[in-house]
Amino acid sequence: MQGMYFFCRAGQAVHSPNHARDILVMNGLRLLPVLVSFLLLGAHFLRTGPLAVAVACAALPLLLLLRRAWIPPLMQVLLTLAALEWLRTLYVLAAMRIAWGEPWGRMALILGGVALFTGLSALVFRNRALSARYRAIRGD
């Protein structure tokens, strides 16, 4: 975050005029893996499950707009469950392809990568700036 400061003649660091906007943009970029993970899960359920679950998965990232202390733990639990769903899907599809005698290795790599990406997305909330954003606010 060194780029968000400029120095006046006295040599003191002062916030740049766009400091708040810069923080907002950076936090948005930090949360991008969470958004992508939930949209991928929504697309998965759109194909395989009820429409309401797909819509809920696509709408869950809207909770990130709330600045509440319970948002990061909730998202971490949901992302962990989502990664487990991807691993379950991997197991089911690989078993079907093996039973049918079809190749399954590439599918396993892709779904394994999606599961890993989704699981690692839960770690973005360990970032100091995001922790500060979702720190407990009075009235929580």
TORMI-781851 format. One record per residue (C-alpha): x, y, z; residue number from 0; residue in one letter. Coordinates in steps of 0.5 Angstrom, whole numbers. Example, Ala and Ser with C-alpha at 12.3 -4.5 7.8 and 13.67 -1.06 7.14 Angstrom:
BEGIN
[atom [25,-9,16],0,A];
[atom [27,-2,14],1,S];
***
This chain:
BEGIN
[atom [0,0,0],0,M];
[atom [6,5,-1],1,Q];
[atom [3,7,-7],2,G];
[atom [-3,11,-4],3,M];
[atom [2,16,0],4,Y];
[atom [5,22,-3],5,F];
[atom [10,26,1],6,F];
[atom [9,33,2],7,C];
[atom [16,38,3],8,R];
[atom [16,37,10],9,A];
[atom [17,29,9],10,G];
[atom [11,27,12],11,Q];
[atom [7,21,9],12,A];
[atom [0,24,7],13,V];
[atom [-6,20,5],14,H];
[atom [-7,21,-3],15,S];
[atom [-13,24,-5],16,P];
[atom [-16,18,-8],17,N];
[atom [-14,14,-2],18,H];
[atom [-21,11,0],19,A];
[atom [-22,9,-7],20,R];
[atom [-16,6,-8],21,D];
[atom [-17,1,-1],22,I];
[atom [-24,0,-4],23,L];
[atom [-21,-2,-11],24,V];
[atom [-16,-7,-7],25,M];
[atom [-21,-10,-3],26,N];
[atom [-25,-11,-9],27,G];
[atom [-19,-15,-12],28,L];
[atom [-18,-19,-6],29,R];
[atom [-25,-21,-6],30,L];
[atom [-25,-23,-13],31,L];
[atom [-23,-31,-12],32,P];
[atom [-29,-31,-7],33,V];
[atom [-34,-28,-12],34,L];
[atom [-31,-33,-18],35,V];
[atom [-32,-39,-13],36,S];
[atom [-39,-37,-12],37,F];
[atom [-41,-36,-19],38,L];
[atom [-38,-43,-21],39,L];
[atom [-42,-46,-16],40,L];
[atom [-48,-43,-18],41,G];
[atom [-47,-45,-25],42,A];
[atom [-45,-52,-22],43,H];
[atom [-52,-52,-19],44,F];
[atom [-56,-49,-25],45,L];
[atom [-54,-55,-29],46,R];
[atom [-54,-61,-23],47,T];
[atom [-59,-58,-18],48,G];
[atom [-65,-54,-16],49,P];
[atom [-65,-47,-19],50,L];
[atom [-66,-44,-12],51,A];
[atom [-60,-46,-10],52,V];
[atom [-56,-44,-16],53,A];
[atom [-59,-37,-15],54,V];
[atom [-57,-37,-8],55,A];
[atom [-50,-39,-10],56,C];
[atom [-50,-33,-15],57,A];
[atom [-53,-28,-9],58,A];
[atom [-48,-30,-4],59,L];
[atom [-43,-25,-6],60,P];
[atom [-48,-19,-4],61,L];
[atom [-47,-21,3],62,L];
[atom [-39,-18,2],63,L];
[atom [-42,-11,2],64,L];
[atom [-44,-12,9],65,L];
[atom [-39,-10,14],66,R];
[atom [-40,-14,19],67,R];
[atom [-36,-19,23],68,A];
[atom [-40,-25,22],69,W];
[atom [-39,-25,14],70,I];
[atom [-32,-28,14],71,P];
[atom [-33,-34,18],72,P];
[atom [-39,-35,14],73,L];
[atom [-36,-34,8],74,M];
[atom [-30,-39,10],75,Q];
[atom [-35,-44,12],76,V];
[atom [-39,-44,6],77,L];
[atom [-33,-44,1],78,L];
[atom [-30,-50,5],79,T];
[atom [-37,-53,4],80,L];
[atom [-37,-51,-4],81,A];
[atom [-30,-54,-4],82,A];
[atom [-32,-61,-1],83,L];
[atom [-38,-61,-6],84,E];
[atom [-33,-60,-12],85,W];
[atom [-29,-66,-9],86,L];
[atom [-36,-70,-9],87,R];
[atom [-38,-68,-16],88,T];
[atom [-31,-71,-18],89,L];
[atom [-31,-77,-14],90,Y];
[atom [-38,-78,-17],91,V];
[atom [-36,-77,-24],92,L];
[atom [-30,-80,-24],93,A];
[atom [-33,-87,-22],94,A];
[atom [-38,-86,-27],95,M];
[atom [-33,-85,-33],96,R];
[atom [-29,-91,-30],97,I];
[atom [-35,-95,-30],98,A];
[atom [-36,-93,-37],99,W];
[atom [-29,-94,-39],100,G];
[atom [-28,-87,-41],101,E];
[atom [-22,-83,-40],102,P];
[atom [-23,-79,-33],103,W];
[atom [-16,-76,-32],104,G];
[atom [-17,-69,-35],105,R];
[atom [-24,-68,-32],106,M];
[atom [-21,-70,-25],107,A];
[atom [-15,-65,-26],108,L];
[atom [-20,-59,-28],109,I];
[atom [-25,-61,-22],110,L];
[atom [-19,-62,-17],111,G];
[atom [-17,-55,-19],112,G];
[atom [-23,-52,-18],113,V];
[atom [-24,-55,-11],114,A];
[atom [-17,-53,-10],115,L];
[atom [-19,-46,-12],116,F];
[atom [-25,-45,-8],117,T];
[atom [-22,-48,-2],118,G];
[atom [-16,-43,-2],119,L];
[atom [-21,-37,-4],120,S];
[atom [-23,-38,4],121,A];
[atom [-16,-36,6],122,L];
[atom [-17,-29,3],123,V];
[atom [-20,-26,9],124,F];
[atom [-14,-27,13],125,R];
[atom [-11,-21,9],126,N];
[atom [-10,-15,14],127,R];
[atom [-14,-10,10],128,A];
[atom [-20,-15,9],129,L];
[atom [-20,-16,17],130,S];
[atom [-20,-9,18],131,A];
[atom [-26,-8,14],132,R];
[atom [-30,-14,17],133,Y];
[atom [-28,-12,24],134,R];
[atom [-33,-12,29],135,A];
[atom [-37,-5,29],136,I];
[atom [-41,-3,35],137,R];
[atom [-49,-5,34],138,G];
[atom [-46,-12,31],139,D];
***
